[in-house]
Amino acid sequence: MYFFVKKRNILKKGCIVTALLLALHTFIRPIPAVALEEPSLYATAAVLMDADTGRVLYEKNGEEFLSNASTTKIMTCILALENADPDEVVEVSAYAASMPKVKLFMNAGEHFLLRDLLYSLMLESHNDSAVAIAEHVGGSMEGFADMMNEKAAQIGCENTRFITPNGLDATQTITDGEGNIVEYSHGTTASDLARIMAYCAFHSPKAEEFLTITRTASYSFSSKEGRSFSCTNRNAFLNMMEGALTGKTGFTNKAGYCYVGALERDGKRFTIALLACGWPNNKTYKWADSRVLFTYGLENYSYHGFSEAVYDERVLNPIPVLEGQTEELEQTAYVEVELLEGTVTPDGLDYFGAEPEAGGEWQVLLSGGERIEAVWKVYTELKAPVYSGEEIGYIRYMLGDTVLREDKIVTTGEVQAIDFVWCLIRILEKYVL
């Protein structure tokens, strides 16, 4: 173990707490990460994500902004589920009916249940259904696009720009706050797209409804005017790999073949995103890449908890307080301390804002060469006065250079500084009384 000694003053609650000694623990021989064999992929950009924590386990150009075609529709679906009643009636506008193939071929003025259009959207990827949904839920295409971008930012997407609800290639020109004209393209990154899927499949309050729709093999319905329709699920990967849970394909001439999917198996939950995964005559590349990425996750990662990281429990021993009042002369004052778990939002893992199960702990998917390590600092002596709730140290749980969690060590009692009155009372007790 390594230790270093340092003097430091902290101004808190109008009083100075002087740390005379500061102990820092690290591991002498941290276990080196074992390099995993890189998967071979067709996709220009790809990400494998731990769907519980949002941690990227593998990426290939994961932050490159690209067109993402109809994979956009997972966001359209989840927003509709979260912001509208599936039993609401949607009236089709002329603009929605004018969308290009692939389409349901709705007529302007026709009426559908929102629920039925969501199946049309996700099973057959109908572009006209996407616009009809967007106009109904958002009031307009532009209003719904604003909702899409707001939700993307809300769940932690940092490089996503939605313009259309169906993923058709589009650009948008705006004037920024400084008067500059800026042109945006519709698109996202593999990292953001995998994150959106993790939200849709596992963390949204409407995740179960989303999975029900996207896992349905076929679905039939009618418009209010009596026309009948039937949809078949085009996500072939649902039947290609055990545990495949949900997914969405996409293709435009600009985007190429795209896919976003989720898998749950052996207690592990993953999402993947593939962008620019081949063009015509390469339609099956996305299925091959999906199998490679999910297999890579299943074979190389397992769950580990923070409790596996060991720290010296002596850091929670009572701390001596110099010049602190005691019951008798020539005694040493001490203050009790306690650990406040998880008082800092983790840097590397956000769990999509969730909390661990009661009595449980966070679990993290780690490869065989990774481990969570505990590093701590704590003041070994303080100077009076000391107040309850003072931060006097921490325990950090680290994965490499990333802080996964930080627990604060705080005082639980008060120690007043020696003063004239205390001295007089102690002297009287000892020598007179």
N, C-alpha and C positions, 0 to 999 in steps of 0.2 A: 504494500500500500504506500501511496505517496501522501505526504502532508505538507502544507506550507502555513507559515504564521504571518499574520497581517493585522495591522491596527486600522480601525475604521470607525468613524463617527456617523451616527444616524440621527437625524432630527425627527422626532415623532411626538405628537401631542404636546409640543412645546417643551419637551425634555430631551436631554441628550443621553442616548444609550451607547456606552462605549464598549466595543468588542475588543477584548484584550488578546484573545486567541481565536482563530478561525480555522476549523479543520475541514479539509476537502478530501473526499475519498474517490479514487478511481480504480479501475481494474489494472493490474500489472500486465497481464497478458490477455487482452481481449481476443476472443475467437475470431479469426479472419473470415470474411464472407467467402463462401465457396462459389466460384463463378458457375452459373448455370449455362447449359448449352443453349445458344440462341435458336429460337424457332425460325424456320425458313418459311417466308410468307410471300404471296403474290401482291398483297395490298400495298399501295403507296404509303398509307398511314394506317396504323393499327394500335389498339390498346386492349390490354387485359386488366380488369379492375376488380379489387376486392369490393363486392357490392355492399358490404356492411359498413366499411370505413371510408370508402372513396379513395383508398390508396391504390396507385397505379403499380401493378406487379410486373408488367412488361409493356414497353412502348416502342413503336417504330414510327418516327416522325409524328409523335402523338400530339404535338402542339402546332402542327401545320394547319393553317386555315384552308379548308377545301369545301367544295359543294357537296351536299349530302343527300340530295334527291329526296325520295319518299320516306327515308328514315325520319324526316321532319314530322311525320304524322303521329309518332308516339307522343310528341308534345301537344299536338292538336287534340288527340284523344284524351290525355290526362287532364288538360285544361277544361275540356267540355264536361268531363265527369265531375271535376271539382267545382265548377261554376254554374252548372245547370242541372235540371231534373231530366233524366233520360226519357220520361213520359211527356216532355214538352213537345209541341207540334212545331215543325220547322217549315216555313214557306220558302220555296226555291225561287231565287231571283233570276232574272235573265242572264246576269253576269255569271252566276254559278253554273247555270245550264250550258253556258258557252265554253266551258273548260275543255281542253283537248283530252284525248284518250291517255290513259286508261280512265273510263268514266262509267257511271251508272246509266247515263242517258236520261236524266231527269228532264222534265219539262218546266219551263217558267210558270210559276203559279201553282205548281203541284205541292202537295203537303205530305210530310213524312214525320214519324216519330223520331226524335233525336236518337234514341237507342238504336233504331234500325240503321240510321246513317252511320253510326259508330262502327257497326259490323261491316257495312259497305266500305268504310274508310280503312279498317285494319285488315280485313280478310282479302279484299280484292284491290285495295289501294286506289279507290276511285277518287279522281281529282275534283269532280264536281261536288261530291259529297263533302270533301274537305272545305270547300269554299262556302257551301250552304251552312255547315256547322259553324264556321268562323263568323259569318255574318250574323247568325242567330245569337251566338254567345257573346261576341265582341261588339256587336252593333254595326261593324263594318270590317273589311279586310284589314284596314290600317289599325283599327282599334284592337282587333284580335292579335295582330303582329306585336303591338305594344305589350299585350298581356303575355305573349310568348317570351319576349325578350326580358320582361320583368321577372317572370318565373325562372328563366335560365339563370339570371343574375342572383336570384334569391337562393337557389340551390348550389351556388358556387361555380357556375360556368363563367370563365373569364374571357373567352374569345369566340363568342357565338353571336350571329346576327340573323334573325329570322325576318323575312319579308313576306313570304307566302305561307299558307297553312298546309299546302300540299307538297312543297319542296321543289316545285318547278323552278328552273333557273331564273333569277331575277336580280335586278340592280335597283338601287335607290339613291337618289341624289338629294342631299340636304345641305343647309347652310348652318355651320356651327356657331357657337357663341361669339366667335371673333370675326364672323363675316366670311369665313372661308367656305368654299363649296367643296363638299366631300362626297365621294361616291362609294357606296357600300354594295357588296354582293351578298346574296343569300348563302349562308354556309356556317360551318362550325369546325371543330377539331375532333379527332378521334377521342381525345381525353374528355372533352365536354360531352360528346355524344354518349360515351359509356356511362358518364355520370348521370345524364338525363334518364337513361334506361334503368340505372340502379334506383333512381327516385321513383320512376313509374312502376316498376315491378315489385319494389320492396318497402319503400318509405312514404309514398303518398298515402293520405287517408283513403284514397280510392284505389289502392294497389290491387285489392282482390277483384274489384270490378274490371280493372284493366286486364288482369290475367284471364278472367273469365271470357272476355271478348276475344283476346288475341290467341287463346288456346282452342277456341271453338272450331271444329272441322268444317262445318257448313251451316248456313243460316238462310232462312227464307222469310220474306215479309212482303207487305203490300203497301202502296201509297194510300192515302185517304180517298183518292179518286178511284181505287180499285185495281190499279196495275200491280202485277205480281213480279217479284224479283227473287233471285237465288244467288248466294255468294259461297265461294269455296276458299278455304284458307290456302294462300299461296306460299306460306312459310314452310318449305319442305324440310327444313332442319329440325322441326319438331319431332320428326320420325327418324332422324339420322343418328341421334346420340342419346343415350340414357341420361335423363335429368334435364334435357333441353326444356326450358320453361316458357319462353316467349321470344319474340323477335319481329323484326320488320326489315323487308328488303327495300331497295331503291335503285333507280337507274334514270339518268338523263345523259345526253351526249357529252355534256360537260363533266358530270360527276363520275361517269362510269358506273360499274356495279358497286353497290354499297350494302352493308348489313350491320344491324345492331341487334344484339341478343343477350339473353340471360340464361344461366344454368344453375341448378341447385342439385347437389349430389354429395353423398358422404358427409352431410352436415355443412358443406361449403357452398358459398354463393358467389358467383362471378358474373360480371357483364363484360361483353366485348363490343368493339366498334371497328368496322373495316370501311375505309374510304378509298375510292379509286382502285377497286379490286378487279381490274380487267375491264375490257370493253367487249362488244359482240364477238362471239365465238369463244369467249372465256367466261361464260355464264356460271360455270360450276366452281370457279376459283374461290368464290366467297364461302362455299360449303367446305372446301378443303381447308381454307384458312381458319374457319370457325372451329373445326375439329382439332386442328393443331393447337390453337390458343387455349381452348378449354382443357384439352389433355395436358398441356403444359402446366396449367394451374392446378389440376387435380393431382398430378404426379409430383409436383415440386413444392407445394405449399400445405401447411397444416396450422391449426389454431394454437396459439399460445397466449397466456394471460400475464398481466402485470405482476401477479404474485410470484412468478418464476424469477423475477429480478430481486436479488437479496440485498438488503442494506443492514448496516450495523444498528441494532436496536438500542444501543447505548445513546444514540443521538436523541432519544426521547427521555433520557434521564433528567432529573431536576438539575437546574443550572445554578451554580454559585453566583451570588450578587455581591459585588464589592461595595463597601460603605452602606450596606443595607441594614435596616433595623431588625433586631432579633429579640427574643424573650430575655436573654441574659447577655452580659458583657462577654467578650471574647468568643462568641459563637459566630458561625458563618451563616449568612442568609441564603436561602435557596428559593427558586421559583419553579413551579411545575409547568410542564409544556404538554401540548397535544398536537396530533397530526390532523390537518384539514385536507381530506382527500379531494383531488381533482378541482382545485380552486382556480386553475388556469385552463382556458380552452386549449385543447391540444393543437399544436402546429400541424402535425402530419396526418392526424386522423380526426375527422369531425363527426363521424357516425350520423351524418345528415340531421344533426340536432336531437338525436334520440338519447334515451337514458338506458343504462344497463338494467336487466331484470332484477327484481327485488332479491337481495341476497347474492346476486351474481357479480361478475366482474367483466370488464371489457375483454374481448378476445380479438387477437390480431393474427391474420394469416402471414406466416413467415416461412421462408425457404429454409432448408437444412443448415445453411451457413449463416443464418441471421439469429440474433438473440436480443432481447430487451435487457438493457443494463441499467442499474440504479447508480446515480451519482448524487452526492449530497454535500451540503454545507450547513454548518450550525455553529453559532457562537458558543464557546465553552465557558466564558465568563462575561457577566454584564455588570454595569455600574448603576447603582440606584440613582433616581427612582425608576422602577419598572412597572408598567401598567399591564393589565389583562388585555390579551388580544394583540400584543406586539409581535410582529414577524421577526423571528430570530434565526430562521434557516429554511431550508427546503430539501425535498427529495425529488429529483427529476428522473423520469423513466425515458431512456434514450434508445433510439434505433439509429445507429450510426451517428450522424450529426443532428438528427431531428429529435426535438423534444416531443414525446408522445403525450406526456402528462406531467404536471408539476403539482406536488402536494406541499402545502405550506406548514412549517413548524411554528406554532405560536404559543405565547405564554398564556397560562390560565389563571394566574393570580397576580397580586400586586405586592411590591416591596417598596416601602418608603425609605428615603435617604435618612441617614443619621443626622439629627439636629440637636440643638441645645436642650430642648425639653426632654428628648429621649435620653440623652446623656445624663441629665440630672436625675431622672427617674431611676435609671439603672444603677447609678452610684448610690443613691439613697437605699435602693433595695439591697445592694451588696454590702455596704459599709455601715449603714445607720439602722435600717429596719431589721 
